[in-house]
Amino acid sequence: MPQLRTSSLLISQPFLGDPNFDRSVVLLCRHDEEEGSFGLTINRLSNLRLGDVLELPGPDDSVVATLPLYLGGPVEPDTLHYLHRQPDLPDALPLGDGVYWGGDFRQLLGLVETGVLPPTDIRLYAGYSGWTAGQLREEVRENVWIVHPNAAGKVFTLDNDAFWQAILREKGGRYRMLSNYPVDPRLN
């Protein structure tokens, strides 16, 4: 069984059957066998922008206001989480491969607005994916998830629309075959 650790990607099996995680890829931001796990579904772009959910200073078409919002998971969808590539942001937690989770949000938005941090180097998520102690390990054992270790850097490198398929193809072998599994096999 693959080892679960922070910075791993969890790739849903194509026949999962759970609409919350159908063809989803989750970045594991925290994993603790006794306290549970926290992750962000990284390939579910919503039709919302940051300015749609937060009152921000400045015009509605500012760089910050137009940052896209992703659906991080079904848990607490009214919370905001973020990944970025700003290594010296206070209170940010390193996930590996130059990717950081959290930190001083106001300072991060200021870096984006002033052009220090490109908008392509930040991802915003409404909600998160969470598991109680032992739950994720059991789901991996039951083949709900395919684990891709130490892959946090993939968040900013693959196209979101085809992320699930691309990461399976990249893994190769039998996973390449799974990447072509139809959304609805009854329609084949």
C-alpha positions, 0 to 999 in steps of 0.5 A: 500500500502506498504511503500517505504523506503531505504533498501527495496527490490523491487521484480518484478512481474512474468508477468511484461513483461519488459526485463530490470526487468524480475524476478529482485530484486532491492535494494532501496538505496535511496527513496525520494518522491520529488527527486525520487528513486535510486536502484541496481538490485542485481540479474543480474550477468554479464560475466564481471569482474572488471578488464575487465572494469577498468584499475587496478594496478597489475596482471589481476588475482588479487583478485580485478581484478577478482571481478564479475560485476553485472548489476545494471540497465538500467540507465547509464550502464557505471557507477560503484556502489558498496555495501559492508560490511565495516562499517568504510569506509569513505563516505559509506552510511548505508543501514541497516543489515550491508550493505553499499553503496558507500564510498572511492573506492580505500580504499575499493579495498585495503581492498579486495586486502589485505584480510581485506575485503573478496571478498564475502563482496563486490558487484559491479554494472554497471548502476543503476535503477532509478525513477523520483519523484512519479514514483516508488510509482505509479509502486507499486500501479499498482502492478509492484513491490512487496515490501519487507521492510528492507531487505538490508542484503539479498544481501549477503545471497541468491544465485544470480541465484535463488534470485528472486524465493527464496525471494518470497518463503521466503515471504510466502503466495501468494508470494510462489505461484508466485515464481513458475510462469513459465518464459513463461506461453504459454509453460506450 
